[in-house]
Amino acid sequence: MARERLLRQSPATLWLTGLSGAGKSTLAYALEKLLLERGHCCFVVDGDNLRHHLNSDLGFSPHDRRENIRRAAEVAHLLNEAGMIVITAFISPFQADRAMAKEIISEERFIEVHVSTPGVVCERRDPKGLYAKARRGEIPEFTGISAPYEAPQDPDLEINSEMFTIEEAAEKLYRHLIGLCYIK
């Protein structure tokens, strides 16, 4: 409670899920910038910053992918305990893995955001060339091509990054945090 008063916010984790290229990381960093500019303590946890360090021992097997999500949720939980707002950006294609993350973080702090940009748009963007490699068979088990993505059935918020600018989408997330009373 002392941290909440000091930081003028309640800890929360926005769990951004969606296909590769949907705009999750871009949106996460745009929201982080917006929150920081408005005086809120926050941090982005995404696949890139975890896989290069804490999760560098993990591959892309189903077991390793699940462990990646488990560790990300544990990091988010610790940052929430410190009073921070956490924004995660993970494909996290399976409902069971997102449910595990929600259990680790806690239902009160977990906000599931489906970045629902259509697959054809994600593939057209293909910022890392991954869809092209997957279509050539160079990346096995690629979500949305050769591996499934289980879209959230009842996300707390849904954002199609094709319909909004990144700034508009970040503002929408910010307003959602205010509406849920995480930001005072």
MDAnalysis code that builds the backbone (N, CA, C; Angstrom):
import MDAnalysis as mda
import numpy as np

u = mda.Universe.empty(552, n_residues=184, atom_resindex=np.repeat(np.arange(184), 3), trajectory=True)
u.add_TopologyAttr("name", ["N", "CA", "C"] * 184)
u.add_TopologyAttr("resid", np.arange(1, 185))
u.add_TopologyAttr("resname", ["MET", "ALA", "ARG", "GLU", "ARG", "LEU", "LEU", "ARG", "GLN", "SER", "PRO", "ALA", "THR", "LEU", "TRP", "LEU", "THR", "GLY", "LEU", "SER", "GLY", "ALA", "GLY", "LYS", "SER", "THR", "LEU", "ALA", "TYR", "ALA", "LEU", "GLU", "LYS", "LEU", "LEU", "LEU", "GLU", "ARG", "GLY", "HIS", "CYS", "CYS", "PHE", "VAL", "VAL", "ASP", "GLY", "ASP", "ASN", "LEU", "ARG", "HIS", "HIS", "LEU", "ASN", "SER", "ASP", "LEU", "GLY", "PHE", "SER", "PRO", "HIS", "ASP", "ARG", "ARG", "GLU", "ASN", "ILE", "ARG", "ARG", "ALA", "ALA", "GLU", "VAL", "ALA", "HIS", "LEU", "LEU", "ASN", "GLU", "ALA", "GLY", "MET", "ILE", "VAL", "ILE", "THR", "ALA", "PHE", "ILE", "SER", "PRO", "PHE", "GLN", "ALA", "ASP", "ARG", "ALA", "MET", "ALA", "LYS", "GLU", "ILE", "ILE", "SER", "GLU", "GLU", "ARG", "PHE", "ILE", "GLU", "VAL", "HIS", "VAL", "SER", "THR", "PRO", "GLY", "VAL", "VAL", "CYS", "GLU", "ARG", "ARG", "ASP", "PRO", "LYS", "GLY", "LEU", "TYR", "ALA", "LYS", "ALA", "ARG", "ARG", "GLY", "GLU", "ILE", "PRO", "GLU", "PHE", "THR", "GLY", "ILE", "SER", "ALA", "PRO", "TYR", "GLU", "ALA", "PRO", "GLN", "ASP", "PRO", "ASP", "LEU", "GLU", "ILE", "ASN", "SER", "GLU", "MET", "PHE", "THR", "ILE", "GLU", "GLU", "ALA", "ALA", "GLU", "LYS", "LEU", "TYR", "ARG", "HIS", "LEU", "ILE", "GLY", "LEU", "CYS", "TYR", "ILE", "LYS"])
u.atoms.positions = np.array([
    [0.816, -1.198, 0.000],
    [0.000, 0.000, 0.000],
    [0.861, 1.263, 0.000],
    [1.994, 1.218, 0.689],
    [2.884, 2.374, 0.718],
    [3.414, 2.683, -0.673],
    [3.746, 1.645, -1.429],
    [4.236, 1.862, -2.801],
    [3.141, 2.459, -3.680],
    [1.908, 2.006, -3.499],
    [0.806, 2.539, -4.298],
    [0.630, 4.033, -4.047],
    [0.728, 4.443, -2.804],
    [0.617, 5.880, -2.479],
    [1.796, 6.648, -3.063],
    [2.983, 6.106, -2.889],
    [4.189, 6.764, -3.381],
    [4.155, 6.917, -4.905],
    [3.773, 5.849, -5.598],
    [3.805, 5.840, -7.065],
    [2.521, 6.369, -7.708],
    [1.473, 6.569, -6.918],
    [0.179, 7.026, -7.452],
    [-0.364, 6.077, -8.518],
    [-0.204, 4.793, -8.251],
    [-0.700, 3.773, -9.175],
    [-0.799, 2.457, -8.426],
    [-1.594, 1.568, -8.974],
    [-1.665, 0.200, -8.461],
    [-0.951, -0.690, -9.463],
    [-0.226, -1.688, -8.987],
    [0.503, -2.544, -9.911],
    [-0.444, -3.356, -10.789],
    [-0.037, -3.520, -12.028],
    [-0.821, -4.292, -12.999],
    [0.128, -4.819, -14.069],
    [-0.304, -5.870, -14.724],
    [0.431, -6.384, -15.885],
    [-0.514, -6.421, -17.066],
    [-0.151, -5.693, -18.108],
    [-0.878, -5.778, -19.371],
    [-0.176, -6.852, -20.190],
    [-0.874, -7.945, -20.448],
    [-0.300, -9.073, -21.189],
    [-0.748, -8.955, -22.643],
    [0.128, -8.407, -23.499],
    [-0.190, -8.253, -24.914],
    [0.124, -9.552, -25.638],
    [-0.889, -10.135, -26.261],
    [-0.748, -11.377, -27.006],
    [-1.257, -11.163, -28.428],
    [-0.642, -11.845, -29.371],
    [-1.045, -11.734, -30.765],
    [0.022, -12.350, -31.648],
    [-0.251, -12.409, -32.921],
    [0.678, -13.010, -33.874],
    [1.963, -12.203, -34.001],
    [2.996, -12.837, -34.510],
    [4.235, -12.141, -34.834],
    [3.924, -11.042, -35.852],
    [4.394, -9.850, -35.599],
    [4.144, -8.734, -36.510],
    [2.846, -7.989, -36.230],
    [2.126, -8.376, -35.191],
    [0.845, -7.723, -34.882],
    [1.037, -6.314, -34.325],
    [2.221, -6.033, -33.794],
    [2.483, -4.713, -33.228],
    [2.581, -4.715, -31.715],
    [2.716, -5.889, -31.111],
    [2.751, -5.997, -29.652],
    [3.899, -5.206, -29.031],
    [5.113, -5.454, -29.482],
    [6.278, -4.771, -28.893],
    [6.243, -3.277, -29.174],
    [5.882, -2.902, -30.380],
    [5.796, -1.483, -30.723],
    [4.783, -0.790, -29.823],
    [3.651, -1.426, -29.627],
    [2.612, -0.871, -28.755],
    [3.078, -0.844, -27.298],
    [3.746, -1.899, -26.854],
    [4.231, -1.957, -25.474],
    [5.183, -0.798, -25.189],
    [6.122, -0.568, -26.098],
    [7.087, 0.521, -25.881],
    [6.451, 1.897, -26.025],
    [5.436, 2.018, -26.866],
    [4.722, 3.296, -26.979],
    [3.950, 3.586, -25.694],
    [3.332, 2.557, -25.117],
    [2.621, 2.745, -23.849],
    [3.601, 3.054, -22.727],
    [4.739, 2.363, -22.707],
    [5.755, 2.646, -21.691],
    [6.179, 4.110, -21.761],
    [6.447, 4.605, -22.957],
    [6.851, 6.010, -23.145],
    [5.762, 6.955, -22.632],
    [4.522, 6.664, -22.970],
    [3.396, 7.485, -22.538],
    [3.267, 7.489, -21.015],
    [3.358, 6.312, -20.404],
    [3.254, 6.209, -18.950],
    [4.385, 6.974, -18.262],
    [5.604, 6.803, -18.750],
    [6.745, 7.499, -18.154],
    [6.597, 9.009, -18.287],
    [6.163, 9.466, -19.465],
    [5.964, 10.904, -19.678],
    [4.920, 11.475, -18.726],
    [3.963, 10.637, -18.321],
    [2.893, 11.095, -17.432],
    [3.172, 10.741, -15.971],
    [4.416, 10.347, -15.690],
    [4.847, 10.168, -14.317],
    [4.549, 8.834, -13.675],
    [4.412, 7.783, -14.464],
    [4.103, 6.469, -13.914],
    [5.292, 5.524, -14.071],
    [5.489, 4.708, -13.062],
    [6.599, 3.760, -13.024],
    [6.186, 2.468, -13.737],
    [6.900, 2.130, -14.810],
    [6.513, 0.971, -15.614],
    [7.737, 0.353, -16.272],
    [7.533, -0.833, -16.850],
    [8.624, -1.526, -17.523],
    [8.047, -2.509, -18.534],
    [8.711, -2.619, -19.691],
    [8.312, -3.587, -20.720],
    [9.123, -4.866, -20.556],
    [8.424, -5.986, -20.562],
    [9.041, -7.308, -20.580],
    [8.587, -7.957, -21.883],
    [9.543, -8.229, -22.776],
    [9.160, -8.874, -24.031],
    [10.141, -9.993, -24.374],
    [9.806, -10.716, -25.419],
    [10.614, -11.858, -25.819],
    [12.061, -11.505, -26.080],
    [12.297, -10.364, -26.683],
    [13.670, -9.986, -27.013],
    [14.509, -9.739, -25.767],
    [13.986, -8.955, -24.812],
    [14.824, -8.657, -23.649],
    [14.958, -9.841, -22.698],
    [14.050, -10.808, -22.756],
    [14.212, -12.003, -21.923],
    [15.048, -13.084, -22.599],
    [14.835, -13.288, -23.889],
    [15.539, -14.373, -24.572],
    [17.039, -14.118, -24.709],
    [17.463, -12.863, -24.646],
    [18.896, -12.567, -24.729],
    [19.596, -12.687, -23.381],
    [18.829, -12.794, -22.313],
    [19.432, -12.796, -20.983],
    [18.876, -13.955, -20.148],
    [17.822, -13.696, -19.395],
    [17.260, -14.671, -18.468],
    [16.880, -15.988, -19.150],
    [16.355, -15.906, -20.342],
    [15.875, -17.100, -21.032],
    [16.795, -17.544, -22.170],
    [18.060, -17.157, -22.110],
    [18.994, -17.513, -23.180],
    [19.233, -19.018, -23.270],
    [18.882, -19.752, -22.227],
    [19.055, -21.204, -22.234],
    [17.876, -21.939, -22.863],
    [16.862, -21.204, -23.303],
    [15.660, -21.834, -23.852],
    [15.646, -21.807, -25.374],
    [15.108, -22.874, -25.933],
    [14.903, -22.938, -27.378],
    [13.445, -22.639, -27.698],
    [12.933, -23.288, -28.745],
    [11.564, -23.021, -29.177],
    [10.698, -24.271, -29.186],
    [11.113, -25.280, -28.434],
    [10.279, -26.479, -28.283],
    [9.027, -26.086, -27.499],
    [7.970, -26.882, -27.572],
    [6.769, -26.554, -26.777],
    [7.088, -26.394, -25.282],
    [7.938, -27.252, -24.748],
    [8.322, -27.141, -23.330],
    [9.054, -25.831, -23.058],
    [10.007, -25.481, -23.927],
    [10.773, -24.246, -23.733],
    [9.901, -23.007, -23.906],
    [8.956, -23.060, -24.834],
    [8.054, -21.913, -25.028],
    [7.203, -21.691, -23.772],
    [6.721, -22.788, -23.206],
    [5.920, -22.685, -21.972],
    [6.779, -22.132, -20.830],
    [8.012, -22.608, -20.721],
    [8.919, -22.125, -19.679],
    [9.242, -20.645, -19.883],
    [9.365, -20.216, -21.128],
    [9.587, -18.807, -21.439],
    [8.441, -17.948, -20.884],
    [7.221, -18.398, -21.094],
    [6.044, -17.668, -20.601],
    [6.004, -17.703, -19.071],
    [6.326, -18.850, -18.476],
    [6.327, -18.963, -17.012],
    [7.324, -17.980, -16.394],
    [8.521, -17.935, -16.955],
    [9.537, -17.023, -16.424],
    [9.129, -15.566, -16.626],
    [8.556, -15.267, -17.773],
    [8.095, -13.891, -18.033],
    [7.041, -13.490, -17.008],
    [6.129, -14.398, -16.706],
    [5.089, -14.111, -15.714],
    [5.693, -13.912, -14.327],
    [6.698, -14.711, -13.994],
    [7.370, -14.549, -12.687],
    [8.060, -13.190, -12.595],
    [8.702, -12.759, -13.682],
    [9.350, -11.438, -13.700],
    [8.287, -10.344, -13.550],
    [7.190, -10.467, -14.281],
    [6.105, -9.479, -14.179],
    [5.561, -9.435, -12.755],
    [5.398, -10.600, -12.152],
    [4.895, -10.675, -10.777],
    [5.833, -9.924, -9.818],
    [7.131, -10.158, -9.949],
    [8.100, -9.471, -9.079],
    [8.054, -7.954, -9.276],
    [7.979, -7.519, -10.522],
    [7.899, -6.087, -10.798],
    [6.600, -5.497, -10.258],
    [5.504, -6.254, -10.349],
    [4.243, -5.807, -9.744],
    [4.387, -5.679, -8.232],
    [5.079, -6.629, -7.608],
    [5.292, -6.568, -6.161],
    [6.058, -5.298, -5.775],
    [6.888, -4.805, -6.698],
    [7.625, -3.564, -6.469],
    [6.761, -2.334, -6.762],
    [5.517, -2.557, -7.178],
    [4.584, -1.464, -7.413],
    [4.492, -0.984, -8.847],
    [5.202, -1.632, -9.735],
    [5.266, -1.163, -11.125],
    [4.112, -1.673, -11.982],
    [3.852, -0.928, -13.041],
    [2.971, -1.389, -14.112],
    [3.878, -2.073, -15.123],
    [3.536, -3.292, -15.495],
    [4.334, -4.084, -16.424],
    [3.544, -4.254, -17.714],
    [4.244, -4.103, -18.831],
    [3.640, -4.322, -20.136],
    [4.428, -5.446, -20.794],
    [3.775, -6.574, -21.040],
    [4.463, -7.684, -21.687],
    [4.050, -7.750, -23.149],
    [4.929, -8.315, -23.962],
    [4.644, -8.498, -25.390],
    [5.151, -9.889, -25.776],
    [4.244, -10.847, -25.794],
    [4.570, -12.233, -26.133],
    [3.489, -12.793, -27.036],
    [3.889, -13.549, -28.038],
    [2.896, -14.222, -28.867],
    [1.996, -15.049, -27.958],
    [2.591, -15.774, -27.033],
    [1.876, -16.650, -26.087],
    [0.627, -17.258, -26.731],
    [0.847, -18.181, -27.688],
    [-0.242, -18.656, -28.524],
    [-1.258, -19.577, -27.855],
    [-0.951, -20.095, -26.672],
    [-1.859, -21.066, -26.072],
    [-2.587, -20.507, -24.862],
    [-3.883, -20.744, -24.844],
    [-4.729, -20.296, -23.742],
    [-4.209, -20.825, -22.411],
    [-3.755, -22.068, -22.375],
    [-3.269, -22.660, -21.120],
    [-2.054, -21.895, -20.578],
    [-1.181, -21.453, -21.457],
    [-0.004, -20.696, -21.016],
    [-0.400, -19.318, -20.484],
    [-1.362, -18.686, -21.155],
    [-1.825, -17.375, -20.663],
    [-2.551, -17.530, -19.326],
    [-3.281, -18.633, -19.153],
    [-3.953, -18.897, -17.875],
    [-2.919, -19.114, -16.773],
    [-1.830, -19.803, -17.095],
    [-0.743, -20.005, -16.133],
    [-0.144, -18.644, -15.745],
    [0.094, -17.789, -16.732],
    [0.649, -16.457, -16.461],
    [-0.297, -15.668, -15.556],
    [-1.573, -15.745, -15.835],
    [-2.570, -15.037, -15.018],
    [-2.553, -15.538, -13.585],
    [-2.391, -16.837, -13.407],
    [-2.343, -17.413, -12.058],
    [-1.094, -16.943, -11.311],
    [0.039, -16.895, -11.994],
    [1.292, -16.445, -11.372],
    [1.212, -14.973, -10.991],
    [0.723, -14.164, -11.905],
    [0.670, -12.709, -11.694],
    [-0.433, -12.336, -10.712],
    [-1.548, -12.955, -10.798],
    [-2.772, -12.825, -9.994],
    [-3.871, -12.225, -10.871],
    [-5.049, -12.725, -10.641],
    [-6.206, -12.294, -11.433],
    [-6.458, -10.804, -11.311],
    [-6.198, -10.234, -10.126],
    [-6.469, -8.812, -9.896],
    [-5.535, -7.905, -10.696],
    [-4.351, -8.407, -11.021],
    [-3.341, -7.574, -11.690],
    [-3.172, -7.893, -13.166],
    [-3.774, -8.948, -13.652],
    [-3.559, -9.432, -15.013],
    [-4.603, -8.834, -15.956],
    [-4.136, -8.133, -16.979],
    [-5.022, -7.540, -17.983],
    [-4.621, -8.121, -19.335],
    [-5.461, -8.987, -19.871],
    [-5.156, -9.631, -21.153],
    [-5.583, -8.713, -22.300],
    [-4.623, -8.389, -23.153],
    [-4.884, -7.519, -24.303],
    [-4.565, -8.308, -25.561],
    [-5.578, -8.532, -26.375],
    [-5.377, -9.238, -27.635],
    [-5.086, -8.213, -28.730],
    [-3.869, -8.230, -29.217],
    [-3.504, -7.386, -30.357],
    [-3.894, -8.215, -31.577],
    [-5.108, -7.955, -32.037],
    [-5.798, -8.851, -32.975],
    [-5.579, -8.520, -34.450],
    [-4.457, -7.958, -34.767],
    [-4.140, -7.640, -36.154],
    [-4.228, -8.919, -36.995],
    [-4.962, -8.896, -38.109],
    [-5.127, -10.108, -38.920],
    [-3.792, -10.663, -39.433],
    [-3.751, -11.982, -39.565],
    [-2.550, -12.661, -40.030],
    [-2.024, -12.143, -41.357],
    [-2.922, -11.826, -42.288],
    [-2.465, -11.345, -43.598],
    [-1.739, -10.008, -43.464],
    [-2.186, -9.176, -42.519],
    [-1.525, -7.891, -42.278],
    [-0.165, -8.129, -41.618],
    [-0.138, -9.030, -40.643],
    [1.131, -9.358, -39.970],
    [2.144, -9.899, -40.975],
    [1.670, -10.763, -41.844],
    [2.568, -11.351, -42.842],
    [3.037, -10.298, -43.841],
    [2.177, -9.377, -44.192],
    [2.571, -8.303, -45.110],
    [3.633, -7.408, -44.470],
    [3.488, -7.147, -43.167],
    [4.480, -6.335, -42.454],
    [5.797, -7.095, -42.347],
    [5.719, -8.328, -41.867],
    [6.856, -9.254, -41.708],
    [8.159, -8.529, -41.390],
    [8.214, -7.779, -40.255],
    [9.373, -6.939, -39.962],
    [10.695, -7.695, -39.837],
    [10.644, -8.960, -39.466],
    [11.880, -9.733, -39.292],
    [12.062, -10.790, -40.379],
    [11.167, -10.810, -41.364],
    [11.268, -11.803, -42.431],
    [10.912, -13.216, -41.992],
    [10.233, -13.342, -40.868],
    [9.948, -14.657, -40.307],
    [8.875, -15.419, -41.076],
    [7.847, -14.726, -41.534],
    [6.783, -15.409, -42.280],
    [7.341, -16.005, -43.572],
    [8.190, -15.242, -44.253],
    [8.789, -15.741, -45.491],
    [9.626, -16.988, -45.216],
    [10.405, -16.963, -44.149],
    [11.215, -18.138, -43.783],
    [10.329, -19.321, -43.420],
    [9.237, -19.056, -42.694],
    [8.315, -20.130, -42.311],
    [7.659, -20.738, -43.542],
    [7.281, -19.912, -44.500],
    [6.654, -20.421, -45.728],
    [7.631, -21.278, -46.539],
    [8.931, -20.965, -46.429],
    [9.953, -21.766, -47.124],
    [10.333, -23.010, -46.327],
    [9.744, -23.159, -45.138],
    [10.039, -24.320, -44.312],
    [11.295, -24.176, -43.467],
    [11.845, -22.977, -43.403],
    [13.074, -22.755, -42.638],
    [12.812, -22.597, -41.143],
    [11.575, -22.268, -40.775],
    [11.210, -22.143, -39.362],
    [10.053, -23.103, -39.104],
    [10.342, -24.217, -38.439],
    [9.253, -25.148, -38.114],
    [8.430, -24.603, -36.942],
    [7.193, -25.023, -36.840],
    [6.348, -24.631, -35.714],
    [6.210, -23.116, -35.582],
    [5.994, -22.429, -36.703],
    [5.833, -20.981, -36.661],
    [4.363, -20.634, -36.455],
    [4.075, -19.920, -35.378],
    [2.699, -19.573, -35.019],
    [2.015, -18.805, -36.145],
    [0.852, -19.290, -36.522],
    [0.070, -18.656, -37.571],
    [0.303, -19.249, -38.947],
    [1.382, -20.037, -39.102],
    [1.667, -20.694, -40.378],
    [1.613, -22.207, -40.175],
    [2.547, -22.740, -39.410],
    [2.610, -24.186, -39.198],
    [2.325, -24.581, -37.750],
    [1.971, -23.628, -36.923],
    [1.591, -23.883, -35.534],
    [0.385, -23.012, -35.195],
    [-0.490, -23.497, -34.337],
    [-1.729, -22.763, -34.044],
    [-1.540, -21.555, -33.145],
    [-2.500, -20.631, -33.241],
    [-2.622, -19.527, -32.305],
    [-4.047, -19.578, -31.763],
    [-4.167, -19.740, -30.463],
    [-5.476, -19.765, -29.813],
    [-5.797, -18.341, -29.343],
    [-6.609, -17.665, -30.116],
    [-6.973, -16.287, -29.765],
    [-7.728, -16.272, -28.444],
    [-7.501, -15.250, -27.624],
    [-8.245, -15.153, -26.363],
    [-9.747, -15.124, -26.628],
    [-10.488, -15.870, -25.829],
    [-11.943, -15.925, -25.987],
    [-12.636, -14.700, -25.399],
    [-12.076, -14.166, -24.330],
    [-12.692, -13.032, -23.644],
    [-11.612, -12.105, -23.092],
    [-10.826, -11.460, -23.989],
    [-9.765, -10.590, -23.485],
    [-10.352, -9.359, -22.787],
    [-9.551, -8.778, -21.927],
    [-9.988, -7.552, -21.250],
    [-10.087, -6.394, -22.236],
    [-9.247, -6.443, -23.261],
    [-9.248, -5.409, -24.295],
    [-8.726, -6.016, -25.582],
    [-9.260, -5.576, -26.698],
    [-8.799, -6.042, -28.010],
    [-8.419, -4.828, -28.836],
    [-7.239, -4.899, -29.442],
    [-6.764, -3.791, -30.280],
    [-6.230, -4.368, -31.581],
    [-6.797, -3.917, -32.681],
    [-6.306, -4.285, -34.006],
    [-5.417, -3.125, -34.454],
    [-4.109, -3.362, -34.501],
    [-3.182, -2.262, -34.802],
    [-3.326, -1.732, -36.219],
    [-4.102, -2.411, -37.037],
    [-4.386, -1.903, -38.381],
    [-5.418, -0.775, -38.327],
    [-6.210, -0.749, -37.260],
    [-7.312, 0.208, -37.144],
    [-6.927, 1.510, -36.417],
    [-5.790, 1.471, -35.695],
    [-5.368, 2.621, -34.903],
    [-3.907, 2.929, -35.190],
    [-3.535, 4.181, -35.025],
    [-2.108, 4.481, -35.015],
    [-1.562, 3.927, -33.697],
    [-0.266, 3.769, -33.612],
    [0.339, 3.270, -32.375],
    [0.033, 4.228, -31.225],
    [0.072, 5.528, -31.480],
    [-0.220, 6.518, -30.445],
    [-1.665, 6.394, -29.963],
    [-2.600, 6.199, -30.887],
    [-4.011, 6.030, -30.507],
    [-4.209, 4.754, -29.691],
    [-3.547, 3.684, -30.108],
    [-3.666, 2.410, -29.383],
    [-3.069, 2.530, -27.983],
    [-1.923, 3.200, -27.856],
    [-1.306, 3.398, -26.539],
    [-2.221, 4.229, -25.646],
    [-2.818, 5.254, -26.202],
    [-3.748, 6.097, -25.436],
    [-4.963, 5.280, -24.990],
    [-5.418, 4.391, -25.851],
    [-6.552, 3.519, -25.513],
    [-6.185, 2.625, -24.324],
    [-4.991, 2.066, -24.318],
    [-4.529, 1.258, -23.191],
    [-4.400, 2.102, -21.925],
    [-3.875, 3.297, -22.058],
    [-3.736, 4.210, -20.923],
    [-5.104, 4.513, -20.309],
    [-6.064, 4.824, -21.138],
    [-7.426, 5.124, -20.668],
    [-8.042, 3.891, -19.994],
    [-7.725, 2.720, -20.518],
    [-8.226, 1.483, -19.907],
    [-7.663, 1.323, -18.493],
    [-6.387, 1.625, -18.302],
    [-5.778, 1.568, -16.963],
    [-6.453, 2.552, -16.000],
    [-6.784, 3.729, -16.496],
    [-7.483, 4.720, -15.678],
    [-8.865, 4.196, -15.306],
    [-9.566, 3.644, -16.304],
    [-10.915, 3.118, -16.068],
    [-10.936, 1.987, -15.048],
    [-9.858, 1.212, -14.997],
    [-9.781, 0.123, -14.030],
    [-9.174, 0.576, -12.701],
    [-8.884, 1.867, -12.582],
    [-8.346, 2.489, -11.357],
    [-6.939, 2.027, -11.001],
    [-6.139, 1.617, -11.984],
    [-4.742, 1.294, -11.718],
    [-3.897, 2.565, -11.665],
    [-4.355, 3.584, -12.376],
    [-3.660, 4.873, -12.379],
    [-4.532, 5.871, -11.661],
    [-3.895, 6.577, -10.740],
    [-4.661, 7.571, -9.944],
    [-4.295, 8.973, -10.357],
])
